[in-house]
Amino acid sequence: MYDEIVKVQRRLPRWLKKLNQYNSQILYAFVELSARSYPVRFDDLEKKLANSHFKGKFKGNFDQMRNFGSKNHGKIFEVDAGFVYWWEPIKDFALEQLGEAI
């Protein structure tokens, strides 16, 4: 788990600057939706990005942000019963970084 936290701490600041990346778009869409209602419904997040250039790439990229793995983007989210939450070990760091980016 520690390695995953370090991975997110290394990658997240770059995502916040590269808005054309899928992971950046997913993250910002999640933040926007969570400002209205938290946790975020998975379906709402998917719909929010449906009209962008994702065209069938949302689920694969989102999965890379919620699963552990050596080649994942970095674990940011938890999903439970159709709702998306921050992954608790990185939540404070992510919110801090987002505050600096906005």
N, C-alpha and C positions, 0 to 999 in steps of 0.2 A: 504494500500500500504506500509506503514511503516513496518508492521510486515513481509511482504514479503522481503523487503530489508534486514532486520535484519536476516531473515532465510538464505538468500543467503550469507550474510557476515559471518555467522557462518559455513555454509556447504562448501562453495567453496574452502577454503584452504585445507580441507580434500580430496576433489575430486581430487585436483591437485597432491596429493601424492599416490592415490590408482588407478593406471592406468588400473586395470582390471575391474573397475566399468563401467557400460554402460554410466552413465552421464559424467564421465571423458573422455571416448572415443569420445562421441559426442562433447564435448567441444573442445578437442584437434583437432578433424577433422574440426570443424568449424573454429578454429583459423588458421589452415593450409590453408584451402580453402580461407578464407578471406584475407590472406596475398597476394594472387594472384588476387582476385577480390571481392570487397565488394559492395553491399550485396551478400550473397551466395545464389545460387539457391538451393531450397529445394531438388530437384531431385539430384543435385550433392552431397549434403551432404549424402543423403540416399545411393547413389551409392558408395560413398567412404567407407561406413561401411558395404556394402552388403557382402563382402567376409570375414568378421570377424565372431565371434561367435554369432552375433545378431540373425540371422535366424528368422526373423519375429518379433523381439522384438524392432526394431528401433522405429517405429511409437509410440508405447505406451510409451516408455521411453522419446522420444523427446517431446511428448505431456506433460509429467510431468515437462518439462523444459520450456514450453511456456504458460502454463495455470496457473491461480491462483487456489489455493485450499489448504485446511488444510493438505492434505496428499501428495501434490506434492513434487517434488524434490527441487524446488526453481525456481522461474521465472528468466530465463536468456535471453530468446529469444522472439522476435516478428516475426510473419510471415505475409507478405502482398503480395498478387498477386504472390505467388510462390517463394518469396525471403525471406531469413532469415536475421534478423537484431539483433544486441544487444538490449536488453530492456534498454532504456536510463537511468533509475534510478540506474542501477548497472554497466553500461558500464565502467566507470572510475575505479571503484573498481576491476572489473574483469580483466581489462587490467593491472592494477597495480599488482594484484596477479599473473597473468600469467607471467609478467616480472620477478618476483621473483622466479617463479618455473622453468623457462627455463634456 
